[in-house]
Amino acid sequence: MFIEYKGALSIKGNLLFFETVAGVGYGEKVVVKYGGREIYGRVAALGEKVTLIEMLGETHGIGVDDLQVRFSGEPFKIAVDESMLGRAFDAFGEPVDAIGPIIAKKRVDIAGSAYNPARRLHPKEAVNTGISAIDGLNTLLKGQKLPIFALSGVSTDELVAQIVRQIKSGTEKSAVLFAAIGIKHENAEYFLKNIMASGQRHKTALFLNRADEPSVNSLLLARSALTLAEYLAFEKEYDVVVVLYDMANYCDALREVSAKREEIPSRKGYPGYMYSDLASIYERAGIFKEKKGSLTQIPVLTMPDDDITHPIPDLTGYITEGQIVLDRGLHQAGIYPPVNILPSLSRLMNKGISKVHQREANQLYAAYAKAKRAQMLASIVGEEEISEIDKSYLKFAKVFEREFVSQGNYENRSLEHTLETGWRLLRMLPDSELTRLKPEDIEEFIDGSEEQNGASRA
């Protein structure tokens, strides 16, 4: 039998300051009752005399008089089951799609489990997104965490939806979890219609947290989604990809909750523990010994003021293994997805692709870097004054952006198509410029293909 306690001291936003009760634990789930209403909450801090409770719901009109709290005696848990694929949920793991309740035999703590780093395996298998700028030059591997650094006003929603629809791990037993954090109602409707109407619906679960919900719900939702992901990956042996969008909203919610707690702020007002908090989310990805499944993460964050040195992308870059950077100039030029190749990077890419693919990617990257320098030179002295080699790089850059980087938002490219497009573009350059390729690569993919094309034309 549960006991309901009185002892509310004050309320500040969604934070309830309550007299400390013996036996209560940190992170414990509670139920706050007031005027016939019940709101979930959890213990956020414990003191000798005062306990801080985060209320996970609408708190308008709630006062300290006649308020009662029921402590559950267990951490915050959600139901987990394979039947949750194909469904949409809120921050508490409750269905929001009007299909019906989830019948689950197991409930799991959303804080996740602590894994021994010695049990981790190095990622070595590629995951295909169907997007050339990622698969060809910044390949994602199973168990990797590869963030996307987005920009406000750029077509991020379309890119995220395309990744969720198209991403494939190469195995039949795969799943995609999309966690939408602090998004607007119209964006939530877009994702529901766009993703759940696709052929991947039966392998996809959505967790939705809207912007008008309490900030603490944003913190809860990311962990709820990852809890289901861990269950599917490490107990049911799925290859799971989790897309977290938008982690900037998560960090803003963390800052808001920290300010209400009157904690001392750090850079730009964010709490000093934001690094460890983000690590507690990102480090739940991986592959482990004696486990057949995998958990891959694609965190998406909108860089405030397009600043890659802002604390959110800065700390994310420290924890994760690379980044995909979007570019406003490419977006304005009509390039979709507007992936800026030069600052983008997948640190684990070479562990999961062939040597030939490595050399092609290195050559494409080097050629595009030279092309951008040629563009800068031409803007200073004029295109007529640059060398013929630089002019060939100018042509290469235009075709590269239009045919390799750019693609339709419903165009799902195979890796073979991406690699063949890359070889075709490299044929625009003289062999003497292909310094990242081996002679046999040039003979097979550059000169050999040109001869075949010439023979077919004849």
Secondary structure, DSSP 8 states (H G I E B T S, - for coil): ---EE--EEEEETTEEEEE--TT--TTEEEEEEETTEEEEEEEEEE-SSEEEEEE-S--TT--STT-EEEEEEEE-EEEE-GGGTT-EE-TTS-B-SSS-----SEEEETT-----GGGEE---SEEB-S-HHHHTTS-EETT-B--EEE-TTSSHHHHHHHHHHH-B-SSSSEEEEEEEEEE-HHHHHHHHHHHHTSTTGGGEEEEEEETTS-HHHHHHHHHHHHHHHHHHHHTS--EEEEEEE-HHHHHHHHHHHHHHTT--B-GGG-BTTHHHHHHHHHTT-BEETT---EEEEEEEEE-GGG-TTSHHHHHHHHHSSEEEEE-HHHHHTT-SS-EEEEEEEETTGGGSS-HHHHHHHHHHHHHHHHHHHHHHHHHHH-GGGS-HHHHHHHHHHHHIIIIII---TT----HHHHHHHHHHHHTTS-GGG-TTS-HHHIIIIIIHHHHHHHHHH-
